[in-house]
């Protein structure tokens, strides 16, 4: 990372800490940062594993400290209104490429779906009829409601009680607690989604082990998480929006995420990077101190961000990892 905080401690003075949470190897100082989302002042230190390159908070916070990182105003806990309808074009791509044969789609859109699917909706999840599915860290349930509208039967698990209440008010089946608290039986689910969750987990090894245990043989897990090798992280350093200090405890790259999954019997199906103008524009606002008029709300700035999106995508250095693994 080429933008280390100017007040970084002397590297020789950094204690050994607890080692990498992925492979237990020693780490080297990476950076110090503060909570830019809520304008915090406390500094948090991160190291990078010398072996697998995982970037992790050191020392790792306690469970009580982690709970304090999430105020009630945290956006994913807010009540959501009606679910946005899927476009006819998206439905056509899902029908054509991802097995959603039950969706009714105008024929004209089906004709263009083979071409559109090359460029859009590439992070869609293949449909499995009469399947059981679990969304870990389901937040306000918006994703579950959208997926259920496509024919899935999702339930969720969420540690924040406010978010759980929001989900239950919407008629969703949601367990309050972490994944282990669910005490799910072996081989329970055909599909598990963990979207922007694993980076919040202090012990990702046990997290992935539990996912593998409750996943059916041949079942799949979808993981989305920030990419520590992103071009945006290199450009913006401590101001990179997806650092999300201190909530993001571990940042992954494709290699160490694959390593973690394969150690628990999960075979790689797809690992790609993606990005949107939002992350780079929010990073720019962090850098410039813009608060009152977010760049992501400016149509002109979103257009100006497109070259970055294209460059990061083509070079495989997008801000987000999208990975699918299958239980052998």
Helices and strands as residue ranges (DSSP letters): G 11-13, E 27-33, E 44-49, E 55-57, H 63-67, G 75-77, H 88-97, H 107-119, E 133-136, H 142-148, E 154-158, H 161-169, E 174-176, G 180-182, E 189-195, G 198-200, H 204-214, E 215-226, H 231-236, G 237-239, G 241-243, E 250-251, H 254-262, E 266-274, H 277-288, G 295-297, H 299-304, H 306-314, E 320-327
